[in-house]
């Protein structure tokens, strides 16, 4: 941070004399540590990052410990994509569901801190194995009055925009944010080869396809707080999302056996998916008299309806006399969630804190699937799927903090009742009911060697519940040679994690490293098999025993007053076994990102980053990794640097990104090669802020956090 002072006169007067002091041409330079190590989380201080005001969140996230952005700009926490995003401690399903699009158009200047929580305590829901990213919004500004910002970006691959504002009236403070992200049509090339055996002999399938994608998403959030007095606080929050994704597939297929005979066809498949979301929440916080503690009551309702419409048409059919007719699949999902929560927290003698609470989550999911013949528009297939999930929880947590020692211990009990019913073509309804009782302990011990050094050991259990897409038994036969469906018999999984970490952060050099072990005995895994009709089937099962050892390393090195080097790396060795499939897989994987930030003359800031993502392992194969690199220049203009212009280029020497997906099952092998044509990108981002407000929306100490569901199968991830 550099402050340049114009001539400043400080005058001190009394009855005797007068002294005039002249301070001239003074430059004060300081680099405040950007990372703080706390007992239960890592905190990245965005306000201490001088380049943050010129960046979007997707750029900033590359410098945050334990977070990484892989080549296709998907985000990982601790090497996993299964995590949740919160804003000021409140669940934000919009950002969680399409975090990349949200972070692209969210200005980093609107965030004060990024909290990375990988060892959640008992006060958090037991679900969600990846962890939590909590965005703490800027609570103060260097200005008075209304403050707002407008930003927009134009790139080779799409456009984005964001409007945010904060204003105050009396005891009420409110903030609003609206953002949109639009991706230009992207054309990917797929080549898929499958070799398998059936009752005739060896069969070879080849599929060449061109896939065009186009998406647009809108999201908005409104947060408000009303401070009745020093003991009573009311907060309101709401968020809206709209996602429209269009995928068009052109495919040529040929299937041949060992005798040389076979058949083939061409397929045209337009797919349109629309997801809408609305969430509203309220928190009331009351501080009791005479250090009686803090009492919080919270409620939130979320409704996320979606509809997917897919048409499939066949032409140029050869080698078969079978009637291959086109059809239309319609999938409609209604998802309603109600959550209520009560928390109580009290601190004794400043060193001891006790927290306890109860919570209820009620989920009601209703899916209707139908298939129509395109030519006659006749009903070919109909399926109705209902899922009711009621979760009752209570917890107790104790925190100790004195001198150099900190400890957090807690126990959470959760009872869940899941009811699933299916009705296929108006046949008698099948009904499944599952009752689960889970005791979830957590323990963390930390020793502060100094104000900047911290050593900690943590253990916890996390639960992962299957989502609606993984449970739905509806068969997606858009591609008749490749069927996809869920499994209503899926059970929740328990994941154990032990981690030892050490962090040290100084003015010049800082690092954090963690060594951990994870174990799951009944993991949910997507798997494939070939049936008697030589058709590939994709589904899910509790079939994997998984254990892994991981190592994370973060380094931040101030090479000079104008140069900063940042390294973010992780690696793991994973072993997976499935007795059901009689298969196993083990090996190393990881990723590393290095970023060099340089302040240039004329107030220009430059950032060069690059890295490598290794392969991702699955039970039945792997997906290859890829290198990536990016160069950014930005500069601020006008008074108080309120206008910032940034230009960037990424992967400019790579026209496309090649990804190999290899699957090895008992009776077939499959290799899918994909060339993603949006790897190369360049563009410009502009941000303008105005106003002079010092207040911001307050937040309660406790609020609703739901982080339970696996995100696999979400149509947004296609």
N, C-alpha and C positions, 0 to 999 in steps of 0.2 A: 504494500500500500504506500503510495507516495503522495505527500501533501506539499504543495508549493505555495508559500505565503507571499502576498504582496506586502509592501511596507505597512507595518502595524504599529500604532502608537498606543502605549499603555501609560496612562497618566495617574499618579497618586498625589493627592493634595491634602495639606493640613494647614493649621494656622501659622506654622513656622516657615515652611518652604514648600517648593513644588519640584518634583522630580519627573522628568520626561525620559522615557526609555524608548529607544528606537530599535526595532527588530526588523532586519531587512535581509532579503534573499536567503531565507531559511528553508531548507528542504529536509523533511522528516520521512525516513523510509523504514517500514517495518513489515514483516510477514507474520501474520497471526496464524497459528496452527489451524488447519482446516478440519482435522479429525480429532474427535474426543472419544476416549474409551470410558464407557460406563459399565457398571456391573452386569447389566442385562442387555446392553445394546452398544452398537457403534453409531456415532453421530457425526455426520458430515456437515460442517458449518458453511452453508452456502454464502452467508453474508461476509465471510472472511476470504472468499474466493473472488479476487478482483476481476476475473474474466466471466463470472457467472452472469452479470447483467447483459452480456453480449451473446449469450448462448441459449439454446433451447434445452429442455430437460434431457433429450436423447443424447446431446453432446456432453452435458455435465455428468451424466450417469456413468460414463466411461472412467471417471476419476474417483468414483465412490468405492470404498473397500467392499469386497464380497459381491459386487455387482459387475456384470459384464454385458457387452453388446456384441453379439456374434455377427457373422458376415451378412446375414439377411435382415439385420437390425432387430432380431428378437432378443429379449432381455432375459438374463439368467441371474438368479440369486443363489449364491453358494453352489453354483453349477447346476441348478435346477430351474425349470420353467414353471413349476407349480408353486406359486406364491401369490400373496394378496397385496393390494395397494389400498392405503388409507390416507385420508386427508384430515389432519388435526385429530387423529385418533378415531375417526369415523369411517366405516366401510364405504368404499366408493366402487361399486360394481362396474360402473362405466369404465373406469380406468383399468380395473383388473381384467375385464373381458377383452379390451384391445389397448393394452398399455403402450404399444409402440406408436400407434396413431395419436394417442393422447399426449405422450411425452414429446412427440415431434413438434406440436403446436403450442405446448405449454412453456411460457418463458421462465427460465430459471430464476429470474429476478423476483418472481412472485412467491418464491419459496425461501424460508429462512433456514431451515434445517432438514436434512434427510436422515431419518432414523432407520437403521438396519437391525432388525430383531430376528435372530436365528435360534434363540433359546427362550421362547415365550414361557412365562410362568403360569401358575394356576389360574390367575385372573383372566387369561385368554381362553377362548374355546380350545378344546383339545384337538380339533381338526386342523388340517393344513400342514403338510410336511415341509414345504419349502421355506416358510418364514414370512415375514411381514416387512413391507416398505411403507413407512409412515412419513408423509410429507407434511411438515409443519410450516404453515403459511407465515409470511412476513407479518409480524404483529406490530411493528413500528416502522415508520418511515422518517426520512429526514425533512419532511415537508409538512405544512399545515393546510387543512382544508380537505377538499375532495382530491382523491388520487385515482388515476386510471391509466391504462396502457392499451395500446392497439398494436398488434403485430401481424405480419403476413409473410408468407414464404412462397417462392416460385422455384420449382426444380424441374429437371428433365422428366421426373417420374410422377409429378403431381403438384398440388397446391395445398396450402394450409393457412389458417388464420385463427386469431385469438383476440378476444376483447375481455378485459377484466376491469373492475372498478370497485372501490371501497368508499363508503360514505357514512357519516355519523349525524344523528339527529337526537339531541338530548341524551338519554341513557341507552339509546339503541344504536348499534353499529351493524352494518350489513355489507356483505361483499357479493359480487356477482361475477361469474365467468362463463363465457360462451366460446366454444372452439369448433372448428371443422377441419376435416382432413379429406382430401380427394386424391385418389391415385389414378394416374393416367392409364389407359388400357395397356396391359403388360402381356406379352406373348411368351409363353414357355413351351419348350419342346421336350417331350417325354419319349423315351424308347424303353420298352419293357419286354424282357425275354423270360419265359418260364419254361423250365424243363421238368417233366414229372412222369410218373408211371401210372397206368391204370390197368384194368383187366385185359386190355389188348396188348399193351407194351409201352414203349417209350413215346411220349407226346411232347411236341415243341410248340409253344405259343409265342407269337410276336405281335406287339402292339406299338404302333407309332401314332402319337397324338400331338396336337397343338392345342394348348390351353390358353385362353385369353381371360384376364381378370380385370375387373374394374370395381372399385369400392368407393363409397362416400359415407362419412360418419359425421354426425352432429352431436355435440354434448354440451350441457349447460348445468351449472350448479349455483345455488343460492344459499348463503349462510348468514345467519343473523343472531345477535345476542342482545339480551335486555338485562342490564345490571340494576336490579331493584335497589340493592344496597350492598354493603360489604359482605353480607352473609347469604344473599339469595341471587342466583343467576339462572336465567332461562335462555337456552340456545335452541335454534331451529335450523334444520338443514334439509336440503332437497336437491336431487339431481335428476336430469332427464337425458336420455340417449336415443339416438336413431341411427341404425346401421343398415345400409343397403349394399349388398354384395352381389355382383353378377359374374358368373363363370360360364364360359362357353367352351365346349370341348369338341374337337374334330378328331376322330380316331379311325385308323385303318387296322383291322385285325386279321391275322391268318393263323390257323391251327392245323398242324400236320402231324401224322403219326409216323412210326418207323417204316411203314410200307410206302410212304410218300403220298398217300391220299390225305385229303383234308378239306377245309372249307374256310371261308372268310367273309367279311362284311365291312362296311363303313358305317360310322355312327356319328350323328350330330346331336349334341346334348346341351341345350341352354338351361342354366340353373340360376334362379333368382331367390335370394334370401333376405328377408326383412326382419330386423329385430328392434323392438321398441322397449324402453325401460323407464320406469318412474319410481323414485324412492323418496320417502318423506320421513323425517325423524325429529324427535323432540327430546331434550334433556333438561331436567330441573335439578339444580344442585343447591343444597342447604348446608351451611356450616353451623353446627350446634354451639351453644353457649359454653364458656369456660373450658375451651379446648376439648369439647365433647366429640370432635371428629367431623367428618364430612359424609353427608347422606345424599345419594344421587338416584333418581328414578329416570329410566329411559324407555322409549318406545320407538319402533321403526316399522314401517310397512313398505314392501317392495313388490312391484308387479312388472314382470318381464315377459310379455307375449311375443311370439315369433311365428313366422310362416315361411316355408320353403316350397318353391314350385319348380319342379324339374321335368322337362319334356325330353323324350328319347325317340329319335327317328333313325331307321335303318335304311340303307340303300346299297347298291352294287353288291348284292348278296350272291355268292358263288359256292359251288361244291356241295350244296345241300338242298333237299326238297322240303325241309321243315319250314313252317310258316313263322317267320320272325317279324312280329308286328310291333309298331311303335306304341308307346304308352306315356302317361303323364302321372307323376307321383306328387302328391300334395301332403305336406307335413305341417300340422298346426299345433303349437305348444302354448299352453297357458301356465304361467308360473307365478304363484302368489306366496309371499312369505311375511309372516307377522312375528315380531320379536319384542319381548318385554324383559326388562332387567332392573334389578335393584342392587346397589352397591353401598357398602359402608366402610370407611377408612378412618383409623385413628392412630396418631403418633404419640408415643409415651417417651418422655425424657429425651426427645430429639434423636434418640438412637434406635428406638424400636417402633415399628409400624405394623399394624395388624389390618388386614383387608379381608372382607368376606362379602358374599353376595349370592344371589339366585338368578336364574335366567330360564326363559322358555323360548323355543323357536318352533313355529308351526309352518311347515311347508306343504303346499298343495299344488302338485303338478298334474296337468291333464294333457295328454297327447292324442291327437286324432291323425291317423294315417290312411290315405286312400289312394287307389290306383285306378286310372281311367284309360280305356282304349282311345287312342288319338283319333282314329278314323270314325268309330261309331259313338265315341264318348260314353261307352258303357262302363258300368262299375265292375272292375276286375277283382278288386281286393279292398277290404276295409278292416282297420284295426283300431281299437281304442285302448289306451294305456293310462292308468291312474296311479299316482304315487302320493301317499300321505306319510309325512315324516314328522313326528312329534318328539322334541328333545327337551328334557328337563335336566337342569344342571345346578349344582351348588359348589362353592369353593371356599377355601380358607388359605390365606397366604400370610407369611410372617417375613418381615424384612429387618435386618440388623445392619447398622452402619455406624461404626465408631472407630476413630483413629484410622489405622490403615486397613481395617477389615470390613468387608461387606458380605452379607449372606442373604439368600432368598430361598425360602423353602415353602412348598405348598402342596396341597392335595385337592384334586377336583374329582367330583363324582358326576357321571352322566348316565342317565337312563334314556334310551331312545326306543321308540316303537315305530317300525316301518311297515306300512300296509301297501301292497301292490296288487292291482287287479288288472286283468287283460280280457279283452273280448274281441275275438277274431271272426269276421263275417257273421256277426250276430249269434255265434255259438254260445253255449253256456259259459258264464264268466268263470275264469280261474282266479283264485284268490290266494295270496301269500301274506303271512304276517310274521314279522321278526321282532323279538325283544332282545335288547342288548343292555348289559350293565357294565360300565367301565369305571375303574378307579385309576386316576391318572396322577402320579406323583411327579414333582419337579424339584430340583435342588441345584443351587449355584453358590459357589464360594469364590470370592475375589479378594486379592491382597494388593493394595496400592503401594507399590514400592516407593513411589514419589508422586508428585502431582501430575507427572506426565508418563508414568510407567505403571502398568497394571498386569497382573497375572490372575487367571481365573480358570476354574474347573466347573463344568456344568453337565447335568444329566436331565433328560426329559423324555416323555413319551408323547407322540403325536398320532392322532387318528385321521385316517383318510376315508371319507365316505364316497361311494360311487354317485355320479350325477345322473340326470335324466337320460342323457344320450347313451351312457354306458349300460343302463338298465333296460331300455326300450327294446323289446324283442322284434320290432318291426324290421322286415327284411328289405334293405335298399338294393334293388336289382336294376338300378339305372344302367350298370354295365352287366349284362347277363352272364359274363364269364367271371365276374368278380362280385360276390355278394357280401354285404356288410350289415351286421345286426348286433344288438346288445344282448345282455344276459341278465334277466330279472332275478337270478339266484345269487348275484354278487353280494359279498359280505364286506363290512368295514375292515380296514387293516390297522394294525398297531405298529408304529415305527419307533424304535428305541435309538437314542442318540447320546453319545458321550463326547465331550469336546474339551480340549485343553488349549488355551490361547494366551498369547503374550503380546502386549502393545507398548510401544515407546514412541512418544511424539515430542520433538523439540522444535526450536525455531528453524534450524537448518535441515534436520533429517528426522524422518519419522517412519515407523514401520509397524505392521501388525501381522502376526502369523498365528494360524490355528491348525491344530491336528485333531481329527475327529474320527469316530467310528459310528456307523449306522447299521441297524439290523431290522429286517422285517420278515416274519415267517409265513405270511399269507398274502403277499403283494398282488395287487391287481395288475395284470399285464395284457396288452393287446397281442393276439397271436393269430396265425393263419394256418389253414390246412386245406387239402384237396379232398373233395368228396368223391363218391363213386361216379358221379357224372362229369368228372374232370373239371369241376368249377372251384375256383379259389374262394374260400370263406374267411372273412375277417370278423372276429368277435373278441370278447374279454372274458377273463376268468381269474379267480383267486388261485393262481397256479405257481407263483414264484416265491422261492426262498432267496432273499437278497441280502447281501452284506457288503459293505464297502468301507474303505479307509481313505480319507481325503486330507489334503493339505492345501491351505490358502495362504497367499503372501501378498501383502500390500506395502509399497514403498513410495514415499513422497520426499523428494530431495530438492531443496532450494540450492541450485548450483551457483546462483548469484542473485543480485537484487532484481534482475529482470528475466531470470531463467529458472524454470521449474521442470523437473523430470518426475514422471509418475509411472509406476508399474503396478499392474493388477493381474494376478495370476492364480490359477487353481488347478489342481490335479487330483485324480482319484484312481484307486484300483477297486474294481467291482467284480463280485462273484455272484452269479445267478444260477439257480438250479430249479428244475421242474420235474417232479416225479410223474405228473400226469402226462406230460409230453415226452418224458425220457430225454430231455435236452438240457444242456448247460452252456454257459457263456461266461467268460472272464477276460479281463484285460484292463489296460490303462486308457484314460481319456483326460482331457483338460483343455484349458485355454489360457491365453496370455495377451494382454494389451499394454502397450507402452505409449505414453503421451509426452510430448515435449512442448511446453508453453514458453513463448518468447515475446517480451515487449520490445517492439521496434520503434524507431524514431517516428515522429509525427503522430504519436498516440495510436499507432497501429499495433494490434495484438495478433499474434500468429499461434496456431496450434497444429501440430502434426502428430497423428496417431496411427498406429498400425498394430497388427497382431495376428494370431493364428488360433483357430479353433480346430481341435482334433476331432476324430470320429466320435460319434455317440453310439454307445452299445445298447443293444436290445437282447432279449432272450434268444431270438431266432436270427440275429444278424447285427448289422450296424448301418449307420448313415455317415457318410464321409464328411470331413470338415473342409475348411477353406481359409486362406489368408485374406486379410482386408487392410485397407489403409485409407486415410482421409486427411485433407489439408484445409484449414480454415483461416481466413483473415477477417478481422472486424475492426471497426473504428466508431467512436462516439462523437457526436456533434452537438452544437447549440449549448445553451446554458444548462448547467447541472448534468451534462451528458445525457439529455433526455431523448436524443435520437441516436439509435445505433443501427449500423448497416453491417451485415455479415455476408461474405461470399465463401463458398466451399466447393470442393471437388472430392469425390471418393471413387476409388477403384477405376481411375480414368484409363488405365491400360488394359482393362478387362471388359470386353464387350458383354460377356455373360459369365454367370457363376455355375460351374458344373458340380452337381451333387449326385453321388451314387448311393442307392439304397439296396442293400443285399439281404435277402431272406433265405435261410436254410431250414427247411422242415424235414420231417421223416421221409416224405415221399415226393418232395419237389424242391427245386432251387429257383430263385427269382432274382433278377438284377434289373433295377429301374434306374435309368440315367436321365437326369433332368438338367436342362440348360435354362437357367433363369435369366431372362433378357434385361432385367432392371438392375444388374449389378453396378454398372457405371452410372454415376449420378453427379450432377453439379447444379448449383442454384444460388439464390440470394434470399436473405431474410432481412426484414426491416421491422424495427420496434420503436414505438414512440410512446412516451409516458408523460403525463401532465398531472397537475394538482398538488395540494399541500396539506395532506392529512397525516396526523401523528397517531391516530387511533386505529385499531383493527378489531376484527371480530374475536371475542373471547371464547374460550372453550372450557367445558367442564372437565374435571379431573378423571371422570369415568364416563364411558359411553359404550354403545353397542358395537361389537366387533364380531362379525361372522366370517370365519376363514376356513370353512370346513370342506368345500367340495372340490373334487378333482376336476380339472378343466379339460381333460382329454375328451374328444368327440365333439366339442363345440364347433358348429359349422363355420364360425369366424376363423378357425384355424386351418381351413381347407387351403 
